[in-house]
Amino acid sequence: MMVLASILYSEHRHPEPYLQTPAMADSPSFRRHPLAASVDLVRWLPSSSASPSERLLAASIYDPSSGPTASSIHLLPLSDPTSPLASLPLPSRATALRCSPAALAAATSSGWLHLLPPSLDSDAAVAVPGGAGFHVGPVRGLDFGGEEWVTAGEDGRVHAVGGGGDGRLVARRVWDGKGMSGYEAARWASPAEFATGGAGCGVQWWDRRKGDAVVAQCNGIWGRGIVTGMVHSIDINPSRKHICVVGGSSGTIFAWDLRWPQQPIPLSGVGLNGAAEPVCESEVWEVLFDTYTQSSDIISSSSSKILPVMMCSEDGILAVVEQDERPLELLAEACAINSFDIDAQNPSDVVCALEWESIGVLTRGRYTMAE
């Protein structure tokens, strides 16, 4: 069952008129585009076009009935995501998908990293093969930091990957956990700083100016730090690089401010004794700061309020959570929402990968502030 933003401001939402209000210039819409295979991950591709119909998506597709080409990356037009413009097979299932201004990166369950041109031209694709010299097993964390990619895997390894000057990719090992902990997420904050998270390690902050070592760590808010949960996703505040948001197991979402590294801020979670209302009770697969949703309190960059955060979950919830406010539910699907992405050029538009072999496109109305 789908719940759209036209009914978001019900009796379950905050009643004060200054908050996200029902006054909209446009009504939101949601469209499902069925595909013939599983959609694991989906991302907006950067575009120079101002026309919405010309915007492009990248999606990782998995179809076990296709034999050697079971896993592939598809280039899809927003006007009709069911008709790919191009596709490129992968040797194994994609586990992470990210875009940079010049390339599309896909990491896989066999430990490979593939850098692809936006056109998916196979002749221009380069890769770092999985194995003892890189990652053994799935690479879950992947992000671009302006000069290098960072990868983090279930094997506990972290790598910085950049060009070798001869067209090849060179991977430099930053850390090897030797299987004692596994990584699920990685995110750059600056050309020198990035965050990682996973199982058994909470959230870690790395500063390469201080050597290849963790400079700060947070165990999260699971059981008030007594029980370690699983981190699935990390995002960095776009204007305040010392603040990140984390999504993980048991519906947990929290913010972490490096100025107070041992005091994570609960935004959602099960069993937090009222500290934050849970938006779901399952795995939170992805979190992103939502620059589109108007906050009730943030009026300057000096505000201590955390920006609104969008999330998707295993139990089919797409929602916006905000510190000290009730969650704002955008979708409630009958299947898992595996991933989502907010269009950086048009943040009212959100694309999501639905477990039931569909891509969903949500277009939100333009919120207006009450007088």
N, C-alpha and C positions, 0 to 999 in steps of 0.2 A: 504494500500500500504506500502510495506516495503522498507526502505532506509537503505542500509548497509554501512559499513565503507569504502567500496571500492570506494564510490562516496562522501565521507565526505569532501574531500579537494577540493571542487568546488570553484566557484567564490564567494561563500558566506563565505568561511573560510579565516582565516588570511593568507596573502600571504608570510610572511617572512619564509624563509627556516629553520630557527632555531627552529620554533615551531613544533607542532605535524605534522609530514611530511608524505607524501604518500609513502615514502620508507619503505617497509615492507618485512619481510622475508616470511610471509605467508599471504594469503588472508583470510579475515574474513568469517565466515559462520553463518547462522541462521537457526535453525530447530524448527518447531512447532510440538508438540506432543498432538493431540486431546485427551481429556478425556470425560467421559460421564456425568460430572457434573461441577459445577462452582469451579474454583480454586481461593480462596481468598488470600492465603499467601503461599510463598514458601521460603525455606532456604536450604543452603548447610549444610550437617552434617559433623563434623570433621572426618577425616579419616587418618589411618596410612598407607593406601595403596598408592603406587606410580603410580598405574595403573589408567588412566582416566576412563576406562570402569567399574572399581569397585567402583567409587565414588557414594555416596548416597545423595538423596534429601528427605526433609520432606515437605509435602504440606498439608494445611488444605482444605478440600473438603466439598462442600455443595450441597446436592441433596434433595430438598424438597419432591420429589416423594418417597423417601426411608423411610418415616415415622419416627419411633423412632431413626433410625440411619442416619438421614438426615445430621448430622454434624460428620466429622471424620478426623483423622490425618492419612495420608498414608506415608509409607516408600517406596521410589521409587528408582530404580537403574538408574543412568544416561544413561546406555546403552539402556534402554527402559522404560521411565517414564510412559508408558501406562500400565505396568504390575506391580502392587504393590507387594512388598515382604511381607508386613504386613499392617494392618490397625487397628485402635482403635477408637470406637465411642466416641463422646463427647455429654454431655447432652444438649448443645446449641452451636450456631455457634461461631467458633473461631474468635476473634477480634485482637489477637496478637500472634506471634509465634517467639520464640527465642531459640538459642542453647547455652549450656555451654559445657565444655569438657566431662561432665558426664551425662547430661540430656537434654531433649527437653521440653521446657515449652510452654504451650498453655493457653492463657486467653480467656474468653468467654463473650458473650453478656449478660449472666445471672450473671456475677460477680464472676465466679469461676476461680481459678488458678490450672492447672494440671501440675505436673511434671512427665514426662514419660521417661523410659529408651530408649536409641537409638533403641533398638530392638522392641519397642512398646509392650513389655510384660505387659499385664494388671495386673498381679499379683504383679509387682514391681512399679506400678503407685501409686502416692499419690496426694492429692488435698486439697486445702483450699476452702470450700464451700462459695458461695456468700450469701449475706444477711447483716443484721445489723452489724454483727461483722467484716465484711470485705468490700466488695464492693456491692453496690446496682445498678445494671445496668452494661453496658459494661465496661470492662477493656481495655483501648487502649494502655497505655504505659507499657512496660515490658522490663526488661534487667537484666543481671547477672553481679554482681560486684566483683566476686572472692570469696565472702563468703555468700552473700545474693542476693536475687532477689528484685528488686524494681517494684512496680505496681502503676499505676496511672489511675484513672477512670473518666468517665463522671460525676460521682457523686461528683467530687472535692476532693476525698480522695487519699492519698498517703500512701503506706505501704512498710515496709521492711520485707521480708519473708525469714526465715532461718530454719534450722533443730532444732528440740527441744531436740535432744539427744535420743529419743525413737522411731525414725522412723517417727514421725509426723512432719508436717510443722507448724511453729508458725509465725503468722503475727502480727507485731507491727505497730500500726498506727503512722505515722510520722506527718500527717496533715489531717485535715478535713475541706474542703472549704464549707461544708454545702450547696452545690448546688449553691453557688454564682458564681463559675467558674468551668469549666470542663476541664479535662486533656485528651490530645490525644497522648502524647509522653513522654518517659522517657529514660534516657541514663546515665549509670555510666561513670565517668571520672577517678575515683580512688576508692579504698576501702572505702574512706570517703566522696567522692564528687559525686554528680549526678545532671543532669539537667532535668527539666520538661517543658512542654509547652502545650498549648491548646487554649481554647476560653476564652477571658476575662482576661487572666493572662500573655500573651506574653510568654517569656522564663524566667524561674527562675533557679537560681543556689543555690544548697543546700550544706552545709558543716557540716557534723555531728559532727565534732570536736568542732563546735561552737554552738551545740544544734540543736534541730529540728526546724530550722527556715531558711527562705530564706535569703541568704547573698548578692545576687545581682539579679537584674531583668532588662529585656530589653523588651520594648513594640513592637519592630520590626520596619519595614520600611513602613508599610501600611499607605499611606497618610501622610508620614513624622511624624508618631506618633500620628496623630490626630484621625485616624480611626484604631480600633483594628481589626486585621485579625485573622485567625485561623491557629494555628500551628499544622501540622500533623506529622512531623518527625524531629528527632534531631540525629546528629551523632557527635562524639567527635574525634578531630584530634588524630591519633594513636601515634604520637610522641610529640605533644605539647598540653597537657591536658587542657590548659587554653583557647583553641580555639574550638568552636563548630560551626556547620553549621545547618541551620534550613530551612525546606521546609514547605510551607503552601498554603493559598488561593491566588487566582489571579496570579498564576504562580510565586509566590514569593519564592526566595531563598536568604538567606543572611548569612554571617558569623558574629559571635559574639566573640570578644576577651575580656576576663575579665580584661585585663590591661586597656582597654578603654570601659567600660561597657555601656556608653551612646552613643557610636558611631558605630552602626552596619554597616557592609560593604555589600552593595548591590551586589549580583551576578546575579540576574535575577528578573524581576517583571514588571507588567503592570503599566504604569503611573508614572514611576520614572524619567521622563524628561531627558532621555538619560544617567542616572547614570549607568544603566545596561541593556543590551539588553534582552528582555523577550524570554525565550525558549519556553514558552507556556502561555496560558491565563486561564488555568483551575486549578483545585486543584493539587498541588504537593504532591503525596501520600507518597513518600519515598525519602530520600537522604542518600548517603554514600560517605565518602571520597574515592577517586579512586586512589590507590597507583600505579596502572598500567599505567595510562596515564602520559606521560612525560610533565612536566610543562615547560613553556618557560623561567621561571625566577628563579625557586627554585633551588639553588645550594648548600645551606647549611641550617642547622636547625635554623640559626639565621636570615634567610630571613623573611621579613615581608609579603611576598606573600602567599596567601591562597592556599593550595593544591587543585588540581582539584576535582570536586564533581560530582558524577553521580546522576541522578534523574529519576523518572518515574511519569507519570501524568494521570489524568482522560481522557484527550484527546489523549492518546495513544502514548506519546512521551517518549523515552528513550534517554537520552543525557548526555553529560559531559559539565559542565560549569566551567569556570575559570575566576578569577578576571581580568578585563580589556581585555578579549578576547571574540571573538564571540563564541556562543554555538557550540558544536560538536555533531550533531545529529546522533545517532546510529540506532534508529528505529522510524518509524512513522506508528503506527498500526491503523486500522479502529475501534478499541475498546479500552477501558481503559486498562492500565497496572496497575493492582492492587498492585503489590509489585515486588521487585527484590532483588537479593542478589549476591554479588561478592564473588567468591570462594577465601577464604583467602590463600589457599595452591597453587592455580593456578589463580591469579587475572586476567588473560586474559579471563577467563570464567565467564559468567554472566547468571543467570537463572532468568526468570520472569514469573509471573502469569498473563495470559491474560484473560480479562473478558469473551471472547467468548470461554470458556471451553477448554483452552489449556495451556500447559506449553511451554515456549520458551527457547531455549538454544542458546546463542550468544557466539561464540568463536572468539576473536579478534586476528588479526595478531600481530606479534612482531614488535613494532615500533622501528625504528632506527633513530638516530640523523644525520642530514645533516652535512657534513664537512664544 
